[in-house]
Each structure stands twice: as structure tokens, then as C-alpha cells.
Amino acid sequence: MTDTRRPLLIVSGVVATFILVTLIATVLRPVEQLDSSTPEGVVQLFIQAMLDDNDVGAEAFVTSDFLDDCDLRHGLDSDRYSIDKSREIHDGYLIEVTSSSSDYFSGDNNTEEFMLVEVDNKWLIDWISWPFDCGEFGQGVR
């Protein structure tokens, strides 16, 4: 190897190491647990239950109307979720969630919306913008 290529190889190695460390730190970063009495916390708990294939646990965070219309047994497509926005609308909350795969090279990011209503002083999911076997594709729940 010639001496002129050595600095380029060293710089390339440092950059590759930095990228690898950044990716590992991102994947291993602990998830902040939100207050379970808030709409955001309910969405977080629902998503976690679905990722854990705990359909029964997920049912605790949705309304009976949701359960009447949907089958939760098919889970979620992505494995990373982040709550982006929440806003109060009418008599509920609308939560926007970005989902992505841990395969950073796929580039698949989607935004889902969760509508929550208050039932017996608890926030419950009443509508989601993508179906869990809830009828026609793209129509969401409700």
C-alpha cells in the first residue's frame, strides 16, 4: 500500500466507526415511558403490547366499538414507533405516530393517526388510520 492512500483509509475507517457507533446508540437507546393516564401514554402502551404480541393486553387500551370492528391478532408491520404530535380535537385527542423498520436501509417511514376518547375517566383508542382487519383497506377503523 502506498503512503498516499493511507490517510484516506484512516479517515474512511474513522467515519465508518462513527456511523456504526451512532446506529448502535440509536437502537439501544431506552424508550422514555410516558404517563399512562395521558393519551400519548395509552398509545405507547398499546403499541408496546402489540409489538409484544400481547393482543389481550392491547385490548385494554381500545374502546369496545374498536374491538367490535377489528381483529388485533395480526399485529403491527413496523418495529419502531415514535409519537410525533398530539392535539386535542372535539372531545378527544389525535396522536400522530411515525413507524419505521429497524432496517435503516429500507427507508420505510409511515405516519399513523390514533384517535382517543375519554371513557370512564380513562383515555382509550377509538380509531386508527390503518386497519387491523377492520374492513376496506385504507379506511381505518370506524
PyMOL commands that place a pseudoatom at each C-alpha (Angstrom):
pseudoatom trace, name=CA, resn=MET, resi=1, chain=A, elem=C, hetatm=0, pos=[0.000, 0.000, 0.000]
pseudoatom trace, name=CA, resn=THR, resi=2, chain=A, elem=C, hetatm=0, pos=[1.333, 3.403, -0.870]
pseudoatom trace, name=CA, resn=ASP, resi=3, chain=A, elem=C, hetatm=0, pos=[1.656, 6.204, 1.641]
pseudoatom trace, name=CA, resn=THR, resi=4, chain=A, elem=C, hetatm=0, pos=[-0.745, 8.455, -0.349]
pseudoatom trace, name=CA, resn=ARG, resi=5, chain=A, elem=C, hetatm=0, pos=[-3.735, 6.133, 0.231]
pseudoatom trace, name=CA, resn=ARG, resi=6, chain=A, elem=C, hetatm=0, pos=[-3.128, 5.607, 3.937]
pseudoatom trace, name=CA, resn=PRO, resi=7, chain=A, elem=C, hetatm=0, pos=[-4.734, 8.937, 5.123]
pseudoatom trace, name=CA, resn=LEU, resi=8, chain=A, elem=C, hetatm=0, pos=[-7.824, 8.205, 3.008]
pseudoatom trace, name=CA, resn=LEU, resi=9, chain=A, elem=C, hetatm=0, pos=[-8.173, 4.729, 4.507]
pseudoatom trace, name=CA, resn=ILE, resi=10, chain=A, elem=C, hetatm=0, pos=[-7.753, 6.076, 8.049]
pseudoatom trace, name=CA, resn=VAL, resi=11, chain=A, elem=C, hetatm=0, pos=[-10.391, 8.781, 7.507]
pseudoatom trace, name=CA, resn=SER, resi=12, chain=A, elem=C, hetatm=0, pos=[-12.760, 6.220, 5.929]
pseudoatom trace, name=CA, resn=GLY, resi=13, chain=A, elem=C, hetatm=0, pos=[-12.282, 3.895, 8.901]
pseudoatom trace, name=CA, resn=VAL, resi=14, chain=A, elem=C, hetatm=0, pos=[-12.982, 6.682, 11.396]
pseudoatom trace, name=CA, resn=VAL, resi=15, chain=A, elem=C, hetatm=0, pos=[-16.154, 7.724, 9.531]
pseudoatom trace, name=CA, resn=ALA, resi=16, chain=A, elem=C, hetatm=0, pos=[-17.385, 4.114, 9.305]
pseudoatom trace, name=CA, resn=THR, resi=17, chain=A, elem=C, hetatm=0, pos=[-16.739, 3.602, 13.028]
pseudoatom trace, name=CA, resn=PHE, resi=18, chain=A, elem=C, hetatm=0, pos=[-18.631, 6.799, 13.880]
pseudoatom trace, name=CA, resn=ILE, resi=19, chain=A, elem=C, hetatm=0, pos=[-21.629, 5.709, 11.789]
pseudoatom trace, name=CA, resn=LEU, resi=20, chain=A, elem=C, hetatm=0, pos=[-21.664, 2.259, 13.382]
pseudoatom trace, name=CA, resn=VAL, resi=21, chain=A, elem=C, hetatm=0, pos=[-21.465, 3.669, 16.929]
pseudoatom trace, name=CA, resn=THR, resi=22, chain=A, elem=C, hetatm=0, pos=[-24.277, 6.141, 16.152]
pseudoatom trace, name=CA, resn=LEU, resi=23, chain=A, elem=C, hetatm=0, pos=[-26.546, 3.392, 14.801]
pseudoatom trace, name=CA, resn=ILE, resi=24, chain=A, elem=C, hetatm=0, pos=[-25.893, 1.157, 17.806]
pseudoatom trace, name=CA, resn=ALA, resi=25, chain=A, elem=C, hetatm=0, pos=[-26.549, 4.015, 20.241]
pseudoatom trace, name=CA, resn=THR, resi=26, chain=A, elem=C, hetatm=0, pos=[-29.817, 4.835, 18.479]
pseudoatom trace, name=CA, resn=VAL, resi=27, chain=A, elem=C, hetatm=0, pos=[-31.083, 1.260, 18.542]
pseudoatom trace, name=CA, resn=LEU, resi=28, chain=A, elem=C, hetatm=0, pos=[-30.094, 0.666, 22.172]
pseudoatom trace, name=CA, resn=ARG, resi=29, chain=A, elem=C, hetatm=0, pos=[-31.419, 3.989, 23.470]
pseudoatom trace, name=CA, resn=PRO, resi=30, chain=A, elem=C, hetatm=0, pos=[-34.033, 3.368, 26.181]
pseudoatom trace, name=CA, resn=VAL, resi=31, chain=A, elem=C, hetatm=0, pos=[-37.581, 4.440, 25.410]
pseudoatom trace, name=CA, resn=GLU, resi=32, chain=A, elem=C, hetatm=0, pos=[-38.962, 7.157, 27.668]
pseudoatom trace, name=CA, resn=GLN, resi=33, chain=A, elem=C, hetatm=0, pos=[-42.045, 5.790, 29.411]
pseudoatom trace, name=CA, resn=LEU, resi=34, chain=A, elem=C, hetatm=0, pos=[-44.923, 8.237, 29.128]
pseudoatom trace, name=CA, resn=ASP, resi=35, chain=A, elem=C, hetatm=0, pos=[-47.593, 8.760, 31.773]
pseudoatom trace, name=CA, resn=SER, resi=36, chain=A, elem=C, hetatm=0, pos=[-50.172, 6.005, 31.241]
pseudoatom trace, name=CA, resn=SER, resi=37, chain=A, elem=C, hetatm=0, pos=[-53.018, 8.354, 32.172]
pseudoatom trace, name=CA, resn=THR, resi=38, chain=A, elem=C, hetatm=0, pos=[-52.351, 10.565, 29.127]
pseudoatom trace, name=CA, resn=PRO, resi=39, chain=A, elem=C, hetatm=0, pos=[-53.443, 9.918, 25.528]
pseudoatom trace, name=CA, resn=GLU, resi=40, chain=A, elem=C, hetatm=0, pos=[-49.779, 9.649, 24.483]
pseudoatom trace, name=CA, resn=GLY, resi=41, chain=A, elem=C, hetatm=0, pos=[-49.091, 7.117, 27.229]
pseudoatom trace, name=CA, resn=VAL, resi=42, chain=A, elem=C, hetatm=0, pos=[-52.074, 4.996, 26.171]
pseudoatom trace, name=CA, resn=VAL, resi=43, chain=A, elem=C, hetatm=0, pos=[-50.851, 4.922, 22.568]
pseudoatom trace, name=CA, resn=GLN, resi=44, chain=A, elem=C, hetatm=0, pos=[-47.361, 3.976, 23.750]
pseudoatom trace, name=CA, resn=LEU, resi=45, chain=A, elem=C, hetatm=0, pos=[-48.732, 1.122, 25.900]
pseudoatom trace, name=CA, resn=PHE, resi=46, chain=A, elem=C, hetatm=0, pos=[-50.975, -0.105, 23.075]
pseudoatom trace, name=CA, resn=ILE, resi=47, chain=A, elem=C, hetatm=0, pos=[-48.079, -0.153, 20.607]
pseudoatom trace, name=CA, resn=GLN, resi=48, chain=A, elem=C, hetatm=0, pos=[-45.830, -1.921, 23.110]
pseudoatom trace, name=CA, resn=ALA, resi=49, chain=A, elem=C, hetatm=0, pos=[-48.479, -4.570, 23.763]
pseudoatom trace, name=CA, resn=MET, resi=50, chain=A, elem=C, hetatm=0, pos=[-48.890, -5.130, 20.022]
pseudoatom trace, name=CA, resn=LEU, resi=51, chain=A, elem=C, hetatm=0, pos=[-45.118, -5.381, 19.499]
pseudoatom trace, name=CA, resn=ASP, resi=52, chain=A, elem=C, hetatm=0, pos=[-45.020, -7.950, 22.321]
pseudoatom trace, name=CA, resn=ASP, resi=53, chain=A, elem=C, hetatm=0, pos=[-47.827, -9.931, 20.574]
pseudoatom trace, name=CA, resn=ASN, resi=54, chain=A, elem=C, hetatm=0, pos=[-49.980, -9.313, 23.638]
pseudoatom trace, name=CA, resn=ASP, resi=55, chain=A, elem=C, hetatm=0, pos=[-53.374, -8.901, 21.969]
pseudoatom trace, name=CA, resn=VAL, resi=56, chain=A, elem=C, hetatm=0, pos=[-55.228, -9.248, 25.265]
pseudoatom trace, name=CA, resn=GLY, resi=57, chain=A, elem=C, hetatm=0, pos=[-53.090, -6.522, 26.825]
pseudoatom trace, name=CA, resn=ALA, resi=58, chain=A, elem=C, hetatm=0, pos=[-53.652, -4.276, 23.800]
pseudoatom trace, name=CA, resn=GLU, resi=59, chain=A, elem=C, hetatm=0, pos=[-57.425, -4.685, 24.154]
pseudoatom trace, name=CA, resn=ALA, resi=60, chain=A, elem=C, hetatm=0, pos=[-57.242, -2.822, 27.479]
pseudoatom trace, name=CA, resn=PHE, resi=61, chain=A, elem=C, hetatm=0, pos=[-56.346, 0.361, 25.581]
pseudoatom trace, name=CA, resn=VAL, resi=62, chain=A, elem=C, hetatm=0, pos=[-59.151, 0.405, 22.993]
pseudoatom trace, name=CA, resn=THR, resi=63, chain=A, elem=C, hetatm=0, pos=[-62.892, 1.054, 23.100]
pseudoatom trace, name=CA, resn=SER, resi=64, chain=A, elem=C, hetatm=0, pos=[-65.469, -1.701, 22.809]
pseudoatom trace, name=CA, resn=ASP, resi=65, chain=A, elem=C, hetatm=0, pos=[-66.530, -0.240, 19.436]
pseudoatom trace, name=CA, resn=PHE, resi=66, chain=A, elem=C, hetatm=0, pos=[-62.962, -0.675, 18.212]
pseudoatom trace, name=CA, resn=LEU, resi=67, chain=A, elem=C, hetatm=0, pos=[-62.967, -4.311, 19.335]
pseudoatom trace, name=CA, resn=ASP, resi=68, chain=A, elem=C, hetatm=0, pos=[-66.325, -4.911, 17.665]
pseudoatom trace, name=CA, resn=ASP, resi=69, chain=A, elem=C, hetatm=0, pos=[-64.913, -3.719, 14.336]
pseudoatom trace, name=CA, resn=CYS, resi=70, chain=A, elem=C, hetatm=0, pos=[-61.339, -5.020, 14.401]
pseudoatom trace, name=CA, resn=ASP, resi=71, chain=A, elem=C, hetatm=0, pos=[-59.180, -8.068, 14.813]
pseudoatom trace, name=CA, resn=LEU, resi=72, chain=A, elem=C, hetatm=0, pos=[-55.958, -7.290, 16.685]
pseudoatom trace, name=CA, resn=ARG, resi=73, chain=A, elem=C, hetatm=0, pos=[-54.373, -10.702, 16.096]
pseudoatom trace, name=CA, resn=HIS, resi=74, chain=A, elem=C, hetatm=0, pos=[-52.317, -9.587, 13.120]
pseudoatom trace, name=CA, resn=GLY, resi=75, chain=A, elem=C, hetatm=0, pos=[-50.094, -7.143, 14.974]
pseudoatom trace, name=CA, resn=LEU, resi=76, chain=A, elem=C, hetatm=0, pos=[-48.041, -4.283, 13.610]
pseudoatom trace, name=CA, resn=ASP, resi=77, chain=A, elem=C, hetatm=0, pos=[-45.866, -4.174, 10.497]
pseudoatom trace, name=CA, resn=SER, resi=78, chain=A, elem=C, hetatm=0, pos=[-43.057, -1.997, 11.804]
pseudoatom trace, name=CA, resn=ASP, resi=79, chain=A, elem=C, hetatm=0, pos=[-40.904, -2.388, 14.869]
pseudoatom trace, name=CA, resn=ARG, resi=80, chain=A, elem=C, hetatm=0, pos=[-40.017, 1.209, 15.773]
pseudoatom trace, name=CA, resn=TYR, resi=81, chain=A, elem=C, hetatm=0, pos=[-42.554, 3.885, 16.633]
pseudoatom trace, name=CA, resn=SER, resi=82, chain=A, elem=C, hetatm=0, pos=[-42.309, 7.473, 17.795]
pseudoatom trace, name=CA, resn=ILE, resi=83, chain=A, elem=C, hetatm=0, pos=[-45.081, 9.792, 18.898]
pseudoatom trace, name=CA, resn=ASP, resi=84, chain=A, elem=C, hetatm=0, pos=[-44.721, 12.981, 16.891]
pseudoatom trace, name=CA, resn=LYS, resi=85, chain=A, elem=C, hetatm=0, pos=[-47.711, 15.199, 17.595]
pseudoatom trace, name=CA, resn=SER, resi=86, chain=A, elem=C, hetatm=0, pos=[-50.765, 15.252, 19.759]
pseudoatom trace, name=CA, resn=ARG, resi=87, chain=A, elem=C, hetatm=0, pos=[-53.602, 17.689, 19.718]
pseudoatom trace, name=CA, resn=GLU, resi=88, chain=A, elem=C, hetatm=0, pos=[-56.974, 17.994, 21.290]
pseudoatom trace, name=CA, resn=ILE, resi=89, chain=A, elem=C, hetatm=0, pos=[-59.849, 17.868, 18.828]
pseudoatom trace, name=CA, resn=HIS, resi=90, chain=A, elem=C, hetatm=0, pos=[-63.553, 17.959, 19.651]
pseudoatom trace, name=CA, resn=ASP, resi=91, chain=A, elem=C, hetatm=0, pos=[-63.972, 15.638, 22.632]
pseudoatom trace, name=CA, resn=GLY, resi=92, chain=A, elem=C, hetatm=0, pos=[-60.788, 13.620, 22.163]
pseudoatom trace, name=CA, resn=TYR, resi=93, chain=A, elem=C, hetatm=0, pos=[-57.130, 13.599, 21.194]
pseudoatom trace, name=CA, resn=LEU, resi=94, chain=A, elem=C, hetatm=0, pos=[-55.482, 12.896, 17.865]
pseudoatom trace, name=CA, resn=ILE, resi=95, chain=A, elem=C, hetatm=0, pos=[-51.985, 11.394, 18.168]
pseudoatom trace, name=CA, resn=GLU, resi=96, chain=A, elem=C, hetatm=0, pos=[-49.658, 11.174, 15.146]
pseudoatom trace, name=CA, resn=VAL, resi=97, chain=A, elem=C, hetatm=0, pos=[-47.144, 8.343, 15.246]
pseudoatom trace, name=CA, resn=THR, resi=98, chain=A, elem=C, hetatm=0, pos=[-44.276, 7.625, 12.856]
pseudoatom trace, name=CA, resn=SER, resi=99, chain=A, elem=C, hetatm=0, pos=[-43.456, 3.987, 12.304]
pseudoatom trace, name=CA, resn=SER, resi=100, chain=A, elem=C, hetatm=0, pos=[-40.321, 2.587, 10.755]
pseudoatom trace, name=CA, resn=SER, resi=101, chain=A, elem=C, hetatm=0, pos=[-38.448, -0.647, 10.421]
pseudoatom trace, name=CA, resn=SER, resi=102, chain=A, elem=C, hetatm=0, pos=[-35.182, -1.246, 12.245]
pseudoatom trace, name=CA, resn=ASP, resi=103, chain=A, elem=C, hetatm=0, pos=[-33.764, -1.978, 8.800]
pseudoatom trace, name=CA, resn=TYR, resi=104, chain=A, elem=C, hetatm=0, pos=[-32.317, 1.505, 8.290]
pseudoatom trace, name=CA, resn=PHE, resi=105, chain=A, elem=C, hetatm=0, pos=[-31.657, 0.842, 4.633]
pseudoatom trace, name=CA, resn=SER, resi=106, chain=A, elem=C, hetatm=0, pos=[-35.297, 0.200, 3.724]
pseudoatom trace, name=CA, resn=GLY, resi=107, chain=A, elem=C, hetatm=0, pos=[-36.266, 3.834, 4.282]
pseudoatom trace, name=CA, resn=ASP, resi=108, chain=A, elem=C, hetatm=0, pos=[-39.862, 2.899, 5.078]
pseudoatom trace, name=CA, resn=ASN, resi=109, chain=A, elem=C, hetatm=0, pos=[-41.453, 5.507, 7.337]
pseudoatom trace, name=CA, resn=ASN, resi=110, chain=A, elem=C, hetatm=0, pos=[-45.207, 5.810, 7.739]
pseudoatom trace, name=CA, resn=THR, resi=111, chain=A, elem=C, hetatm=0, pos=[-47.418, 8.098, 9.757]
pseudoatom trace, name=CA, resn=GLU, resi=112, chain=A, elem=C, hetatm=0, pos=[-50.423, 6.674, 11.543]
pseudoatom trace, name=CA, resn=GLU, resi=113, chain=A, elem=C, hetatm=0, pos=[-53.071, 8.550, 13.469]
pseudoatom trace, name=CA, resn=PHE, resi=114, chain=A, elem=C, hetatm=0, pos=[-54.729, 7.397, 16.671]
pseudoatom trace, name=CA, resn=MET, resi=115, chain=A, elem=C, hetatm=0, pos=[-57.969, 8.981, 17.858]
pseudoatom trace, name=CA, resn=LEU, resi=116, chain=A, elem=C, hetatm=0, pos=[-58.599, 8.665, 21.580]
pseudoatom trace, name=CA, resn=VAL, resi=117, chain=A, elem=C, hetatm=0, pos=[-61.736, 9.355, 23.566]
pseudoatom trace, name=CA, resn=GLU, resi=118, chain=A, elem=C, hetatm=0, pos=[-62.261, 9.535, 27.297]
pseudoatom trace, name=CA, resn=VAL, resi=119, chain=A, elem=C, hetatm=0, pos=[-64.334, 6.668, 28.712]
pseudoatom trace, name=CA, resn=ASP, resi=120, chain=A, elem=C, hetatm=0, pos=[-64.916, 6.433, 32.465]
pseudoatom trace, name=CA, resn=ASN, resi=121, chain=A, elem=C, hetatm=0, pos=[-62.032, 8.863, 33.113]
pseudoatom trace, name=CA, resn=LYS, resi=122, chain=A, elem=C, hetatm=0, pos=[-59.624, 6.768, 31.013]
pseudoatom trace, name=CA, resn=TRP, resi=123, chain=A, elem=C, hetatm=0, pos=[-58.248, 7.534, 27.569]
pseudoatom trace, name=CA, resn=LEU, resi=124, chain=A, elem=C, hetatm=0, pos=[-58.962, 4.760, 25.053]
pseudoatom trace, name=CA, resn=ILE, resi=125, chain=A, elem=C, hetatm=0, pos=[-58.144, 4.360, 21.361]
pseudoatom trace, name=CA, resn=ASP, resi=126, chain=A, elem=C, hetatm=0, pos=[-61.310, 4.591, 19.292]
pseudoatom trace, name=CA, resn=TRP, resi=127, chain=A, elem=C, hetatm=0, pos=[-59.885, 4.882, 15.783]
pseudoatom trace, name=CA, resn=ILE, resi=128, chain=A, elem=C, hetatm=0, pos=[-56.619, 4.166, 13.971]
pseudoatom trace, name=CA, resn=SER, resi=129, chain=A, elem=C, hetatm=0, pos=[-55.788, 5.332, 10.451]
pseudoatom trace, name=CA, resn=TRP, resi=130, chain=A, elem=C, hetatm=0, pos=[-54.849, 1.876, 9.231]
pseudoatom trace, name=CA, resn=PRO, resi=131, chain=A, elem=C, hetatm=0, pos=[-56.870, -1.306, 9.528]
pseudoatom trace, name=CA, resn=PHE, resi=132, chain=A, elem=C, hetatm=0, pos=[-56.431, -4.309, 11.790]
pseudoatom trace, name=CA, resn=ASP, resi=133, chain=A, elem=C, hetatm=0, pos=[-58.682, -6.382, 9.572]
pseudoatom trace, name=CA, resn=CYS, resi=134, chain=A, elem=C, hetatm=0, pos=[-61.309, -3.703, 10.021]
pseudoatom trace, name=CA, resn=GLY, resi=135, chain=A, elem=C, hetatm=0, pos=[-62.921, -3.664, 6.635]
pseudoatom trace, name=CA, resn=GLU, resi=136, chain=A, elem=C, hetatm=0, pos=[-61.701, -1.998, 3.494]
pseudoatom trace, name=CA, resn=PHE, resi=137, chain=A, elem=C, hetatm=0, pos=[-58.006, -1.169, 3.236]
pseudoatom trace, name=CA, resn=GLY, resi=138, chain=A, elem=C, hetatm=0, pos=[-57.140, 2.442, 3.930]
pseudoatom trace, name=CA, resn=GLN, resi=139, chain=A, elem=C, hetatm=0, pos=[-60.428, 3.250, 5.594]
pseudoatom trace, name=CA, resn=GLY, resi=140, chain=A, elem=C, hetatm=0, pos=[-59.108, 2.918, 9.109]
pseudoatom trace, name=CA, resn=VAL, resi=141, chain=A, elem=C, hetatm=0, pos=[-61.214, 1.900, 11.999]
pseudoatom trace, name=CA, resn=ARG, resi=142, chain=A, elem=C, hetatm=0, pos=[-64.708, 3.344, 12.431]
for i in range(1, 142): cmd.bond("trace and resi %d" % i, "trace and resi %d" % (i + 1))
show_as sticks, trace
zoom trace
